[in-house]
Amino acid sequence: MCGGRGTRLDAPTEKPLFEVAGRPMVDRVTDALAGSRVDTVHAVASPHVPETTTHLGHSKVQRIDAPGEGYVADLQFALDRVERPVLTVVADLPLLAGPLLDTLLAAFEGDSTTVCVPVALKEALGASVDTAFDHDGRAVAPSGVNLVADDDTDTIHMSYDARLAVNVNRTTDADLAEALL
């Protein structure tokens, strides 16, 4: 998913093309996917990211051009065009790595799964927390990685991996990601 406006980042470039340690975040994420057992990668772009769309045109990644009506609507647009189950990943996870994705895929048991991290982990690292909810008495945050199946069952997979706790939504998150790289 790489079609958002990135307004919280307040950068002079589109969010997916924002560089962390000298490389666009979208390239870091597509490299992680290429280094995993994922067979096919689709980048979901929108009219809000024309430079990202051009950038992706130079890669082997297949593109889905969503209407740009928001994350949930664009995700559903993309899901209607691919076969499930499918792994979804946001473009603002520059610490992502292929073996980590393989670990998450190995834990998949057939139900749709939201991968979350403890809010306490994000706070300990100094990462921003934009969305959180209670799960089993603990504050958790979605990581931006999901496994979407055909069923309506949704499970939570908890991860304590710092690479999933750093979504670059602000420049302070980018500084943290660079320090951790």
C-alpha positions in Angstrom: 0.0 0.0 0.0 1.7 3.1 -1.2 -1.0 5.6 -2.3 -1.5 7.8 0.8 -1.0 11.5 1.0 1.5 11.3 3.9 0.3 14.5 5.5 1.8 13.8 9.0 5.3 13.3 7.5 5.2 16.9 6.1 8.0 16.1 3.6 8.7 17.8 0.3 8.4 14.4 -1.5 5.6 11.8 -1.6 5.7 9.6 1.4 6.6 6.3 -0.4 9.6 8.1 -2.0 10.7 9.6 1.3 14.3 8.4 1.8 15.4 6.6 4.9 19.2 6.1 5.0 19.4 7.2 1.4 16.8 4.9 -0.1 13.1 5.5 -0.8 10.9 3.6 1.7 8.9 1.9 -1.0 12.1 0.4 -2.4 13.1 -0.9 1.1 9.6 -2.5 1.4 9.7 -4.0 -2.1 13.2 -5.4 -1.4 11.9 -7.0 1.8 9.1 -8.6 -0.2 11.5 -9.8 -2.9 13.6 -11.3 -0.1 10.7 -13.3 1.2 8.8 -16.3 0.0 6.1 -14.0 -1.5 5.5 -14.9 -5.1 3.9 -11.8 -6.6 4.1 -8.2 -5.4 1.4 -5.6 -6.3 2.0 -2.0 -5.4 -1.3 -0.2 -4.7 -0.8 3.4 -5.8 -3.3 6.2 -6.2 -3.7 9.6 -7.9 -2.1 11.2 -4.8 1.3 9.7 -5.6 2.1 10.3 -9.3 5.9 10.4 -8.8 5.7 7.0 -6.9 3.6 5.6 -9.7 6.3 6.7 -12.2 9.0 5.3 -9.9 7.2 1.9 -9.6 6.9 1.8 -13.4 10.7 1.2 -13.6 10.4 -1.9 -11.3 9.2 -5.5 -11.7 6.4 -4.8 -9.2 2.9 -5.1 -10.6 0.8 -2.0 -10.0 -2.8 -1.6 -9.0 -4.1 1.9 -9.5 -6.6 2.6 -6.7 -8.9 5.6 -6.7 -7.3 7.3 -3.7 -10.4 7.3 -1.5 -8.5 6.4 1.7 -6.6 3.5 3.0 -9.5 1.2 3.7 -11.3 1.9 0.4 -8.1 1.5 -1.6 -7.2 -1.7 0.2 -10.6 -3.1 -0.6 -10.2 -2.0 -4.2 -6.9 -3.9 -4.4 -8.3 -7.0 -2.6 -11.1 -7.2 -5.1 -8.4 -7.6 -7.8 -6.1 -10.2 -6.3 -6.5 -13.8 -5.2 -6.6 -14.5 -1.4 -5.0 -15.1 0.9 -2.8 -12.1 0.5 -0.2 -10.4 2.6 -0.6 -6.6 2.8 2.2 -4.3 3.8 2.3 -0.5 4.0 5.1 1.4 2.4 6.2 3.2 5.5 8.0 0.2 7.2 11.6 0.8 6.1 13.0 -1.7 8.6 11.1 -4.6 7.1 13.1 -7.7 6.0 12.3 -10.8 4.0 13.0 -13.3 6.8 10.7 -11.4 9.1 7.9 -11.6 6.6 8.6 -15.3 6.2 8.2 -15.8 9.9 4.8 -14.0 9.8 3.7 -16.1 6.8 4.7 -19.3 8.7 2.5 -18.2 11.6 -0.6 -17.8 9.3 -3.2 -20.3 10.2 -5.8 -19.5 7.6 -7.8 -16.7 9.3 -7.3 -13.0 8.4 -4.7 -11.7 10.7 -3.7 -8.2 11.9 -0.1 -8.1 13.0 0.3 -5.8 16.0 3.0 -4.6 18.3 2.7 -3.5 21.9 2.3 0.3 22.3 4.9 0.0 25.1 7.4 -1.2 22.5 6.7 1.7 20.2 7.0 4.1 23.1 10.2 2.5 24.4 11.8 3.0 21.0 10.5 6.5 20.6 8.2 5.7 17.7 5.0 7.6 17.2 1.7 6.0 18.0 -1.2 7.0 15.9 -3.6 4.1 16.3 -4.0 1.8 19.3 -6.6 -0.4 20.8 -6.9 -2.8 23.7 -6.2 -6.5 23.1 -6.3 -8.9 26.0 -5.8 -6.0 28.5 -2.8 -4.5 26.7 -2.5 -1.5 24.4 -1.5 -2.6 21.0 -0.9 -0.9 17.6 -1.4 -2.3 14.2 2.0 -2.7 12.4 0.8 -2.2 8.9 1.2 -5.9 8.0 -1.9 -8.0 7.6 -2.8 -11.4 6.1 -6.2 -11.3 4.5 -8.0 -14.5 3.9 -11.4 -15.3 2.4 -13.2 -15.7 5.7 -14.6 -13.1 8.1 -12.6 -14.3 11.1 -9.9 -11.8 12.1 -7.2 -12.7 14.6 -4.4 -10.7 16.1 -0.8 -11.8 15.9 1.4 -10.1 18.4 5.0 -9.3 17.5 7.7 -7.9 19.7 10.0 -7.2 16.7 11.1 -3.6 16.6 11.2 -3.6 12.8 7.4 -3.7 12.9 7.1 -1.0 15.4 8.6 1.8 13.3 6.2 3.2 10.8 7.6 6.4 9.4 4.7 8.9 9.9 6.8 11.8 11.1 10.4 13.0 10.6 11.2 11.8 14.2 10.2 8.3 13.0 12.5 8.6 10.0 15.3 9.6 12.3 14.6 6.6 14.5 14.5 4.3 11.5 17.9 5.6 10.3 19.4 5.1 13.8 18.1 1.5 13.9 19.4 0.7 10.4 
